[in-house]
Amino acid sequence: MNNAKQENRNPLRLAMERFFKNKMAMTGLILIVIFTVAALLAPVLTPHDRDSYNMTRRYAAPSGQNLMGADAMGRDVLTRLLYAGRISLMVGALSSAISAVIGIVLGAIAGFYGKWVDMAIMRIADVFSSLPFYMLAITIMALFEPSVRGTIIVMGFLWWTGAARLLRSQILSLKEMEFMEATTAQGISDFKKITQHLMPNAFGPMIVTITLNIANAILTESALSYLGLGVRVPIPSWGNMLSDAQNMFVLQNYWWMWVPPGLCILITVMSINFVGEGLRDAMDPKLDR
C-alpha cells in the first residue's frame, strides 16, 4: 500500500524527501551555505581591510587583533580567507555553469540528430578529452595574463565533454521511447522536443554531474593559483593563499598561513561531493528507501 502511494506521488518531491533524509548530504549542504554566507558577509564579519598591510605585524601569530594571524605582509589572514572564499566559490560555480551550458547544447544536438552530426560533435569531444587538461590550461594561462576571468573561461571551455557525453547517452535512450513518437505525431518542433520532453527527463543525472564539477573546478583553480597561473595577488583565493606553503620556513613555523585555506578547500570540496552523491541517490528511481 505504501509503495503504491509512493509511485503516485510527484517524483521530484520523492527525490527531495530522499535527499533531505540523507544526513551526509544535508551536512554538506549546511557547510556550503555557511561558507557562502560567510564569504558574502566578509565586510561585516571582519573589521580589517582585505589588502591593508602592516609590516610590523608580519607573520604575527593568532591573537585578539588577528584571530587567524597575519601573513608575510602583515595582512589579516581571516579577512583574506573570507574574501578568498568569494573568488574560489565563484570560479567553481561559473566555470561549471559555462561547461554545463556548452555540454548540454552540444550533447542534446548530438543525441537528438545522430548520424554525421553526432559523429562530428563526438570527435571534437574526443580531441578535447585526449588533451592533458593541466598542460593545456597552464599553456593558455601562461600566454595570457592570469586573472579570475581567464581562469573561469579556460576551465569552462575545456570541461564540457563530460556533460555532453552524458546528455547524449540519455537522449539516445529517451528518444526511442513511445512518448517521443507521440510528439512526432503531434508535429512538435525539434526544439520543443529537446527542451520540453527530452531534457527534463535527463535532468537528474545532469544536476549531479554539474554539482560534482563545481568541486573539481575549485580544486583546479586552487592548483592553478598555487602555481601562479590562476587568480593573481593581491586578489586572494584559497589556492594562491596556499602558495606561501612552498616556502619550507613558512611551512614549518607559520601554520596559520596555509592550514586555514587548505582546510577550507578540503571541507568545501568534500561537502560538495556529499551533496552530489546525495542528489545521485535521491534521483535514482531504482533506489528503494
C-alpha positions as CSV (number, residue, x, y, z in Angstrom):
1,M,0.0,0.0,0.0
2,N,2.8,2.4,0.9
3,N,4.7,1.5,-2.3
4,A,1.6,2.3,-4.3
5,K,1.2,5.7,-2.7
6,Q,4.9,6.5,-3.3
7,E,4.5,5.6,-7.0
8,N,1.6,8.0,-7.4
9,R,3.5,10.9,-5.8
10,N,5.5,13.6,-7.6
11,P,8.9,12.1,-8.5
12,L,10.6,15.5,-7.7
13,R,9.0,15.6,-4.3
14,L,10.1,12.0,-3.6
15,A,13.7,12.9,-4.6
16,M,13.7,15.9,-2.3
17,E,12.4,13.8,0.6
18,R,15.2,11.3,0.0
19,F,17.8,14.0,-0.2
20,F,16.7,15.7,3.0
21,K,16.8,12.3,4.8
22,N,20.5,11.8,3.7
23,K,22.5,13.1,6.7
24,M,25.8,13.4,4.9
25,A,24.2,15.3,2.0
26,M,22.5,17.7,4.5
27,T,25.7,18.2,6.4
28,G,27.5,19.1,3.2
29,L,24.7,21.5,2.1
30,I,24.7,23.2,5.5
31,L,28.5,23.7,5.3
32,I,28.3,25.1,1.8
33,V,25.7,27.5,2.9
34,I,27.8,28.6,5.9
35,F,30.9,29.1,3.7
36,T,28.9,31.0,1.1
37,V,27.2,33.3,3.6
38,A,30.5,34.0,5.4
39,A,32.1,34.9,2.1
40,L,29.3,37.2,1.1
41,L,29.3,38.9,4.5
42,A,33.1,39.3,4.7
43,P,33.0,43.1,5.1
44,V,30.6,42.7,8.1
45,L,32.4,39.8,9.8
46,T,35.8,41.3,9.9
47,P,37.0,44.9,10.8
48,H,40.1,44.6,8.6
49,D,40.5,45.7,5.0
50,R,41.3,42.9,2.5
51,D,44.5,44.4,1.2
52,S,45.7,46.7,4.0
53,Y,49.1,45.6,5.3
54,N,51.1,46.3,8.4
55,M,54.8,45.3,8.2
56,T,55.1,45.5,12.0
57,R,52.6,42.5,12.1
58,R,54.5,40.3,9.6
59,Y,53.8,36.6,10.4
60,A,52.0,37.6,13.6
61,A,50.6,34.6,15.4
62,P,46.8,34.3,16.0
63,S,45.7,36.7,18.7
64,G,42.8,39.0,19.6
65,Q,43.9,41.5,17.0
66,N,44.3,38.9,14.2
67,L,42.2,35.8,15.0
68,M,44.0,33.7,12.4
69,G,47.3,35.5,12.5
70,A,48.8,37.7,9.8
71,D,50.7,36.9,6.6
72,A,54.1,38.0,5.2
73,M,52.7,41.5,4.5
74,G,51.0,41.8,7.9
75,R,47.6,41.3,6.3
76,D,44.8,39.7,8.4
77,V,44.6,36.0,7.4
78,L,40.9,35.6,8.4
79,T,39.9,38.6,6.3
80,R,41.7,37.4,3.2
81,L,40.3,33.9,3.8
82,L,36.7,35.2,3.8
83,Y,37.3,37.2,0.6
84,A,39.1,34.3,-1.0
85,G,36.0,32.2,-0.4
86,R,34.1,34.6,-2.7
87,I,36.6,34.1,-5.5
88,S,37.1,30.3,-5.2
89,L,33.3,29.6,-4.9
90,M,32.6,32.0,-7.8
91,V,35.2,30.4,-10.0
92,G,33.9,26.9,-9.2
93,A,30.2,27.8,-9.9
94,L,30.7,29.9,-13.0
95,S,33.2,27.7,-14.8
96,S,31.0,24.7,-14.0
97,A,28.0,26.6,-15.4
98,I,29.8,27.5,-18.6
99,S,30.9,23.9,-19.2
100,A,27.4,22.7,-18.5
101,V,25.8,25.0,-21.0
102,I,28.2,24.1,-23.7
103,G,28.0,20.4,-22.9
104,I,24.1,20.5,-22.7
105,V,23.8,22.2,-26.1
106,L,26.2,20.0,-27.9
107,G,25.1,16.8,-26.2
108,A,21.5,17.5,-26.9
109,I,22.2,18.2,-30.6
110,A,24.4,15.1,-31.0
111,G,22.0,12.8,-29.2
112,F,18.9,14.0,-31.0
113,Y,20.1,14.3,-34.6
114,G,22.6,11.5,-34.6
115,K,24.4,10.4,-37.8
116,W,27.1,12.8,-39.0
117,V,26.1,15.5,-36.5
118,D,26.7,13.1,-33.6
119,M,29.9,11.8,-35.2
120,A,31.3,15.3,-35.7
121,I,30.5,16.5,-32.2
122,M,31.8,13.4,-30.5
123,R,35.0,13.5,-32.5
124,I,35.5,17.1,-31.3
125,A,34.8,15.9,-27.7
126,D,37.4,13.1,-28.3
127,V,40.0,15.7,-29.2
128,F,39.3,17.8,-26.1
129,S,39.3,14.7,-23.9
130,S,42.6,13.5,-25.3
131,L,44.4,16.7,-24.4
132,P,46.0,16.8,-21.0
133,F,44.0,19.3,-19.2
134,Y,46.6,20.8,-16.9
135,M,49.2,21.1,-19.6
136,L,46.7,22.9,-21.9
137,A,45.3,25.1,-19.1
138,I,48.8,26.1,-18.0
139,T,49.8,26.9,-21.6
140,I,46.8,29.1,-22.2
141,M,47.1,30.9,-18.8
142,A,50.8,31.5,-19.5
143,L,50.1,33.0,-22.9
144,F,47.5,35.4,-21.4
145,E,47.7,37.4,-18.2
146,P,46.3,35.1,-15.3
147,S,43.1,36.5,-13.9
148,V,39.8,35.5,-12.3
149,R,38.0,35.8,-15.6
150,G,40.7,33.9,-17.5
151,T,40.6,31.0,-15.0
152,I,36.8,30.8,-15.3
153,I,36.8,30.9,-19.1
154,V,39.6,28.3,-19.5
155,M,38.0,25.8,-17.2
156,G,34.6,26.4,-18.6
157,F,35.6,25.8,-22.2
158,L,37.8,22.8,-21.5
159,W,35.4,20.8,-19.3
160,W,32.3,20.5,-21.4
161,T,32.9,17.0,-22.8
162,G,31.6,15.0,-19.7
163,A,28.3,16.8,-19.7
164,A,27.9,16.4,-23.5
165,R,28.6,12.7,-23.4
166,L,26.2,12.1,-20.5
167,L,23.3,14.1,-22.0
168,R,23.9,12.5,-25.4
169,S,23.6,9.0,-24.0
170,Q,20.5,9.9,-22.1
171,I,18.8,11.4,-25.2
172,L,19.8,8.5,-27.4
173,S,17.9,6.2,-25.0
174,L,14.9,8.5,-24.4
175,K,14.2,9.4,-28.0
176,E,13.3,5.8,-28.7
177,M,10.5,5.7,-26.2
178,E,6.8,5.9,-27.0
179,F,6.2,9.4,-25.7
180,M,8.6,10.7,-28.4
181,E,6.6,9.0,-31.1
182,A,3.6,10.9,-29.8
183,T,5.4,14.2,-30.1
184,T,6.3,13.5,-33.7
185,A,2.7,12.6,-34.5
186,Q,1.6,16.0,-33.0
187,G,4.0,17.9,-35.2
188,I,6.0,19.3,-32.3
189,S,9.2,21.1,-33.4
190,D,12.6,19.7,-32.7
191,F,13.5,22.5,-30.3
192,K,10.4,21.8,-28.2
193,K,11.1,18.0,-28.3
194,I,14.6,18.6,-26.9
195,T,13.8,21.3,-24.4
196,Q,10.3,20.2,-23.2
197,H,10.4,16.5,-23.4
198,L,13.9,15.0,-23.6
199,M,16.0,17.3,-21.4
200,P,13.6,17.3,-18.4
201,N,13.8,13.5,-18.3
202,A,17.6,13.7,-18.3
203,F,17.6,16.4,-15.6
204,G,18.6,14.3,-12.7
205,P,22.0,12.9,-13.9
206,M,22.9,16.3,-15.3
207,I,22.4,18.1,-11.9
208,V,24.6,15.5,-10.2
209,T,27.4,16.0,-12.8
210,I,27.2,19.8,-12.6
211,T,27.4,19.7,-8.8
212,L,30.4,17.4,-8.8
213,N,32.1,19.6,-11.5
214,I,32.0,22.6,-9.0
215,A,34.1,20.6,-6.6
216,N,36.6,19.7,-9.4
217,A,36.7,23.4,-10.5
218,I,37.5,24.6,-7.0
219,L,40.4,22.1,-6.8
220,T,41.6,23.1,-10.3
221,E,41.5,26.8,-9.5
222,S,43.5,26.1,-6.3
223,A,46.1,24.2,-8.2
224,L,46.5,26.8,-11.0
225,S,46.6,29.7,-8.4
226,Y,49.1,27.7,-6.3
227,L,51.3,27.6,-9.4
228,G,50.8,31.4,-10.0
229,L,48.8,30.8,-13.2
230,G,45.3,31.3,-11.9
231,V,44.0,34.1,-9.6
232,R,46.8,36.6,-9.0
233,V,47.6,38.5,-5.9
234,P,46.5,40.9,-4.4
235,I,43.2,39.3,-5.2
236,P,43.0,36.4,-2.7
237,S,41.8,32.9,-3.5
238,W,42.3,29.8,-1.4
239,G,44.7,28.5,-4.0
240,N,47.1,31.5,-4.0
241,M,46.9,31.7,-0.2
242,L,48.4,28.2,-0.2
243,S,51.3,29.3,-2.4
244,D,53.1,30.6,0.7
245,A,53.4,26.9,1.8
246,Q,56.0,26.5,-1.0
247,N,58.5,28.1,1.5
248,M,59.7,25.4,3.9
249,F,60.4,28.0,6.6
250,V,56.7,29.2,6.4
251,L,55.5,25.6,6.2
252,Q,57.3,24.6,9.4
253,N,56.9,27.8,11.5
254,Y,53.7,29.6,10.4
255,W,51.0,27.0,10.1
256,W,48.2,29.7,10.1
257,M,49.5,30.8,6.7
258,W,48.5,27.6,4.9
259,V,46.3,25.4,7.2
260,P,43.2,27.6,7.1
261,P,42.9,27.8,3.3
262,G,43.8,24.1,3.0
263,L,41.0,23.2,5.4
264,C,38.6,25.5,3.5
265,I,39.4,23.7,0.2
266,L,39.1,20.3,1.9
267,I,35.8,20.9,3.7
268,T,34.2,22.7,0.7
269,V,35.1,20.0,-1.8
270,M,34.0,17.2,0.5
271,S,30.8,19.0,1.2
272,I,30.0,19.4,-2.5
273,N,30.8,15.8,-3.1
274,F,28.4,14.8,-0.3
275,V,25.7,16.9,-1.9
276,G,26.4,15.4,-5.3
277,E,26.2,11.9,-4.0
278,G,23.1,12.7,-2.1
279,L,21.5,14.1,-5.3
280,R,22.6,11.0,-7.2
281,D,21.0,8.7,-4.7
282,A,17.8,10.8,-4.4
283,M,17.2,10.9,-8.1
284,D,17.8,7.2,-8.7
285,P,14.4,5.7,-9.4
286,K,15.7,2.2,-8.7
287,L,16.6,3.1,-5.2
288,D,14.1,1.8,-2.6
289,R,14.2,3.7,0.6
